[in-house]
């Protein structure tokens, strides 16, 4: 007896591993390179944006130096705790990006500003922040930043004359006294709201504070008068990394805050995107790499052995119809060449049944019921069918 063996291996060669992963590695490399290039470009453009210590085109060192020359002290705050701790009646608080503040931070900033009796200047405060920081005031987009006439009685605006404003327009409401300046389509891009002994200034665009625009029109005059009305200026630069105002306690510790409350919202969105990318990569790698390859078995399996080997699967799926069809089709395929019936007619009742009936000397009805009959009613009937087919094959071989 000759044993048939197949030279197969479950392990992959280094070349096969490289062929499979090289596409993924190339895509990952391109992604890393693109991220580095984008970060480099953006870091060059965005470095020191509205930072009073930055001398690049987007920084605000020029206006800070001019304020210092006029005797105004400029203090930089990078957290809300630092900014609110320095507030007072002789202080102006400049918030460069109010929209970056979380709702809890906005509430704390408004409460601190209202109790200080000083001035608060909010740059480009949009709908997500202005309704909380200045109740009763709405915001909508004003479009591009262009020179505009003051068209108001505010002394700082009238002294500055034309200035480059735009960004957001503000809709004043409520009972607070307001002064509207530099209108765009009927709505102001600069709004002063009085609140007791202090006031709040809403400036739709921060561009006039940039180093490259400060010398244009009346930008410098307007900036110096808005920010230099008090002897002290707190320059607050909000960021997504500022967690000092999370929770009631202000420091995020011992106040019942959860770990997720201390994570900036940008990191949570980034983690969600990475998880989605991982799922998509898993789906991509789990796809079928091609059709299954049928392997010819070294020996033929009889109908009874096939039934016993697959009985558990068929029973679990309650697939007696498919099991019976498979057994009958296999028997017809093996019987047809033994009685001289072509393979193409092996599954044709009108051709196979009469020839087989003549060969065995049995009625056509009994053979028809056995090879092309109904589905077995239960598992016992399926087993009997397998035995009858096995007997039929033996009779054909010995006849």
Secondary structure, DSSP 8 states (H G I E B T S, - for coil): ---------SS--HHHHHHHHHHHHHHHHHHHHHHHHHHHHHHHHHTTTT-TT--STT--HHHHHHHHHTT-EEEEESSHHHHHHT--TTEEEEES-GGGS-HHHHHHHHHHHHTTTSEEEEES--HHHHHHHSTT-EEEEEEEEEEE---S--HHHHHH-SEEEEEEEEE--SSS-EEEEEEETTEEEEEEEEETTEEEEEES--GGGSTTTTTSTTHHHHHHHHHSSSSEEEEE---TT--TT-SSSSSSSSSS--TGGGS-HHHHHHHHHHHHHHHHHHHHHTS--S-------SS---HHHHHHHHHHHHHHHT-HHHHHHHHHHHHHHHHHGGGT--GGGTT-HHHHHHHHHHHHT--HHHHHHHHH----SSHHHHHHHHHHHHHHHHHHHH-
